[in-house]
């Protein structure tokens, strides 16, 4: 049984775009990426598959259950982390998490709560009103993990977290996944998807443009190549090169294709120095979308 099965899932807001004909399947125990720029429809898709939004058409089955008919049952088995969190300001994190545990019918979660809070460096006894956005996000992470769900739906989960806490959070996800938990990880940051996920779906303007394993997706990503060549050496650039700029013995170009092919080409040149960089995210998306259009 698939952990997530979306078939033609569509959510319209009148004349405003939501999601259109989203179809994908996520296997149990998989770490699945959902990547696209801000405003692409990632949050709408997650809220609709959870039953928090009623679809205009199509279906979402979560662990074999319909998100509209059995949404209240599904949500007890899912850890959901929204992109933005809003809590009761007069509560402390401890009070909020205890309240959440009571709603979930959990008995004693104090040890798990303390352990997660220590890992994320969250002060459980500070008022929510006194927490920064990043610390509110830490509280939301603990809330999503506390009841040990079978499925995690994470919507831009790292926003507001510093690099150290991000790394600890990734380690928590990897540990839970090793125990069989399915992770659906929505992000606009390619490196996060690259580190964590087995496969990823790319969403653009509310529509899925591709579903691929991570290695295939990365093989298609553009690289910025900067070369310093021996004087007088100006070779024909490799297949997949574009937007080349020469300055004497130096050349920069964009490259799309297999890295192994690029390395083979480089080995045949008289190279003094070489630098390969991943371009900014906007360039990656625009390059990918131009190919898929």
ChimeraX attribute file (.defattr): number of C-alpha atoms within 10 A of each C-alpha:
attribute: neighborCount
match mode: 1-to-1
recipient: residues
	/A:1	11
	/A:2	16
	/A:3	21
	/A:4	21
	/A:5	21
	/A:6	20
	/A:7	16
	/A:8	17
	/A:9	22
	/A:10	25
	/A:11	24
	/A:12	16
	/A:13	9
	/A:14	7
	/A:15	6
	/A:16	8
	/A:17	16
	/A:18	22
	/A:19	27
	/A:20	20
	/A:21	17
	/A:22	20
	/A:23	18
	/A:24	16
	/A:25	17
	/A:26	22
	/A:27	15
	/A:28	18
	/A:29	18
	/A:30	20
	/A:31	23
	/A:32	24
	/A:33	29
	/A:34	25
	/A:35	25
	/A:36	24
	/A:37	17
	/A:38	13
	/A:39	15
	/A:40	21
	/A:41	22
	/A:42	26
	/A:43	20
	/A:44	21
	/A:45	24
	/A:46	20
	/A:47	17
	/A:48	21
	/A:49	25
	/A:50	24
	/A:51	20
	/A:52	15
	/A:53	15
	/A:54	16
	/A:55	23
	/A:56	16
	/A:57	14
	/A:58	15
	/A:59	22
	/A:60	28
	/A:61	22
	/A:62	25
	/A:63	20
	/A:64	14
	/A:65	16
	/A:66	18
	/A:67	24
	/A:68	19
	/A:69	11
	/A:70	15
	/A:71	17
	/A:72	13
	/A:73	12
	/A:74	21
	/A:75	18
	/A:76	15
	/A:77	17
	/A:78	23
	/A:79	24
	/A:80	24
	/A:81	21
	/A:82	20
	/A:83	16
	/A:84	14
	/A:85	11
	/A:86	11
	/A:87	14
	/A:88	12
	/A:89	13
	/A:90	13
	/A:91	16
	/A:92	21
	/A:93	28
	/A:94	21
	/A:95	17
	/A:96	21
	/A:97	22
	/A:98	20
	/A:99	14
	/A:100	16
	/A:101	19
	/A:102	13
	/A:103	10
	/A:104	14
	/A:105	11
	/A:106	13
	/A:107	9
	/A:108	11
	/A:109	14
	/A:110	13
	/A:111	9
	/A:112	15
	/A:113	21
	/A:114	16
	/A:115	12
	/A:116	20
	/A:117	19
	/A:118	12
	/A:119	14
	/A:120	22
	/A:121	12
	/A:122	21
	/A:123	17
	/A:124	18
	/A:125	11
	/A:126	15
	/A:127	17
	/A:128	23
	/A:129	13
	/A:130	12
	/A:131	18
	/A:132	11
	/A:133	16
	/A:134	16
	/A:135	19
	/A:136	22
	/A:137	24
	/A:138	28
	/A:139	27
	/A:140	25
	/A:141	22
	/A:142	24
	/A:143	22
	/A:144	22
	/A:145	22
	/A:146	21
	/A:147	20
	/A:148	15
	/A:149	17
	/A:150	21
	/A:151	29
	/A:152	23
	/A:153	22
	/A:154	23
	/A:155	22
	/A:156	21
	/A:157	22
	/A:158	23
	/A:159	14
	/A:160	17
	/A:161	18
	/A:162	10
	/A:163	10
	/A:164	9
	/A:165	17
	/A:166	18
	/A:167	14
	/A:168	13
	/A:169	20
	/A:170	15
	/A:171	13
	/A:172	16
	/A:173	20
	/A:174	17
	/A:175	12
	/A:176	20
	/A:177	20
	/A:178	12
	/A:179	11
	/A:180	14
	/A:181	22
	/A:182	26
	/A:183	28
	/A:184	23
	/A:185	23
	/A:186	26
	/A:187	24
	/A:188	22
	/A:189	14
	/A:190	17
	/A:191	11
	/A:192	17
	/A:193	21
	/A:194	17
	/A:195	10
	/A:196	19
	/A:197	19
	/A:198	15
	/A:199	20
	/A:200	24
	/A:201	22
	/A:202	23
	/A:203	23
	/A:204	20
	/A:205	17
	/A:206	23
	/A:207	19
	/A:208	21
	/A:209	16
	/A:210	16
	/A:211	18
	/A:212	14
	/A:213	16
	/A:214	19
	/A:215	11
	/A:216	13
	/A:217	17
	/A:218	16
	/A:219	14
	/A:220	17
	/A:221	19
	/A:222	23
	/A:223	22
	/A:224	17
	/A:225	19
	/A:226	18
	/A:227	19
	/A:228	18
	/A:229	19
	/A:230	15
	/A:231	12
	/A:232	9
	/A:233	14
	/A:234	15
	/A:235	10
	/A:236	7
	/A:237	15
	/A:238	15
	/A:239	12
	/A:240	14
	/A:241	19
	/A:242	14
	/A:243	8
	/A:244	13
	/A:245	12
	/A:246	11
	/A:247	8
	/A:248	13
	/A:249	15
	/A:250	19
	/A:251	17
	/A:252	20
	/A:253	17
	/A:254	19
	/A:255	23
	/A:256	20
	/A:257	17
	/A:258	15
	/A:259	15
	/A:260	10
	/A:261	13
	/A:262	18
	/A:263	10
	/A:264	11
	/A:265	13
	/A:266	15
	/A:267	10
	/A:268	9
	/A:269	13
	/A:270	16
	/A:271	16
	/A:272	12
	/A:273	11
	/A:274	14
	/A:275	11
	/A:276	13
	/A:277	11
	/A:278	14
	/A:279	14
	/A:280	12
	/A:281	15
	/A:282	11
	/A:283	14
	/A:284	16
	/A:285	20
	/A:286	11
	/A:287	15
	/A:288	19
	/A:289	15
	/A:290	8
	/A:291	9
	/A:292	9
	/A:293	6
